[in-house]
Amino acid sequence: MHFLPEKIDEYVVAHSQEEPTLLQELNTETWQTVLNPRMLSGAYQGRLLSMLSKLIRPKNILEIGTYTGYSALCMIEGMQTDGELHTIDKNEELYDLQRKYFNKSSFGSKIHQHVGNAIDIIPTISTKFDLVFIDADKANYANYFDLVIDKMNAGGVILSDNVLWSGKVTDEVINEKDVDTKELIVYNKKINEDPRVETVLLPVRDGLTITRVK
């Protein structure tokens, strides 16, 4: 979902850094072999994730929603050399594809894959994080936030993807069965009002929130 006029969007992409070769390969293989390839962060948002990570310089990163590993490889570009990235996904069928590209990168040994329900897995990880990326099932965003907030170092950043949900969060009437939209509305309000953090919602692609822990 793009909220900018097409020509402006094309100009923005054309004047932003190109994705590295490895990510181009992963992008292509995802579109060729995996269901729902639109779930991929993509080149432009991937470069934004990389830039944010390089600015934050996190020691440890947590990702909730690995998919094929594209966004993890973007964020790890800015990670400190002695850091680690933990990434969680419930789809075990994607594990080997993720690992294939993690190992192709220079960070393979620093990336830890977890398969299963993130709500169960997050409490088992004792690491304190400087950067968290939430990009999994939208109905649980608020639960994920509650689980990670006490695992964040001061000044750490939580990124939340798809928070505009194709613009549905602005609809005056929400379908009663549309749980994702209803929960995202709750989540967006929650993190904007939580006194422990400060939040800016960016209209990038389908919406990306930057939340800094005080």
C-alpha positions, -999 to 999 in steps of 0.1 A, spaced: 0 0 0 15 34 -11 0 66 3 21 89 -19 13 98 -55 29 72 -78 54 96 -94 65 109 -60 69 73 -47 89 64 -78 112 94 -73 117 86 -36 127 50 -44 150 61 -73 168 85 -50 173 61 -21 201 36 -17 198 4 -37 195 -29 -19 227 -50 -16 231 -80 -40 223 -106 -13 190 -90 -6 182 -87 -43 187 -125 -45 165 -131 -14 139 -107 -28 138 -126 -61 136 -160 -45 109 -149 -21 87 -137 -50 94 -169 -70 89 -196 -43 70 -183 -12 33 -177 -7 22 -141 0 55 -124 -12 39 -90 -5 47 -96 31 84 -89 23 97 -56 36 110 -47 1 140 -27 -11 129 8 0 117 -1 35 146 -24 39 170 5 33 150 25 59 154 -3 84 191 -5 77 195 33 81 176 33 114 197 5 127 229 22 117 218 53 135 208 34 166 238 11 166 220 -16 186 240 -43 204 210 -67 205 180 -68 182 147 -87 184 125 -93 154 89 -106 158 80 -120 124 109 -133 104 91 -143 71 120 -150 48 147 -131 67 149 -99 46 142 -74 73 166 -92 98 194 -89 73 186 -52 68 187 -44 105 218 -64 113 238 -41 90 238 -16 119 243 -40 148 275 -38 169 301 -64 162 296 -82 195 258 -81 192 231 -107 184 198 -108 166 169 -130 177 141 -135 152 109 -153 158 84 -169 133 57 -195 137 62 -209 101 87 -237 104 86 -242 66 105 -210 61 134 -219 85 157 -234 59 153 -205 35 160 -180 62 191 -199 73 203 -202 37 205 -164 34 216 -158 70 246 -181 63 253 -163 30 257 -131 49 286 -123 72 264 -124 102 251 -160 102 265 -170 136 250 -139 152 214 -146 141 193 -169 163 161 -183 148 131 -192 170 102 -211 157 68 -210 174 44 -186 191 62 -153 199 41 -148 230 55 -180 245 91 -174 232 97 -138 241 97 -144 279 123 -171 275 149 -147 260 168 -131 287 186 -105 265 181 -68 268 174 -52 235 182 -19 218 161 -24 187 129 -44 183 109 -48 151 73 -60 154 60 -73 121 38 -104 129 1 -110 134 -15 -76 139 -40 -88 165 -12 -94 190 8 -61 185 -3 -48 219 7 -81 236 41 -81 219 47 -45 231 38 -54 267 62 -84 265 92 -64 251 89 -31 269 106 -43 301 133 -60 279 143 -27 264 174 -7 273 168 30 279 169 48 246 160 16 228 137 17 198 106 -4 189 96 -3 152 61 -14 144 52 -22 108 18 -20 89 3 3 115 -19 21 88 -32 -13 75 -40 0 40 -57 30 56 -83 9 73 -74 24 107 -90 57 96 -123 42 86 -152 55 106 -170 21 106 -150 -11 112 -163 -45 102 -170 -64 134 -151 -94 121 -120 -73 112 -100 -81 143 -67 -69 129 -79 -33 121 -96 -30 155 -65 -42 174 -42 -19 154 -64 11 163 -60 1 199 -23 -5 196 -16 29 178 -35 47 206 -17 26 233 19 34 223 11 70 216 -2 75 251 22 53 271 43 76 293 73 52 291 79 59 254 77 86 227 62 77 194 62 90 158 41 73 131 56 76 97 33 72 65 60 50 49 45 22 27 18 7 50 28 27 80 59 24 103 59 36 139 92 46 156 88 43 194 117 53 216 119 40 252 126 68 277 
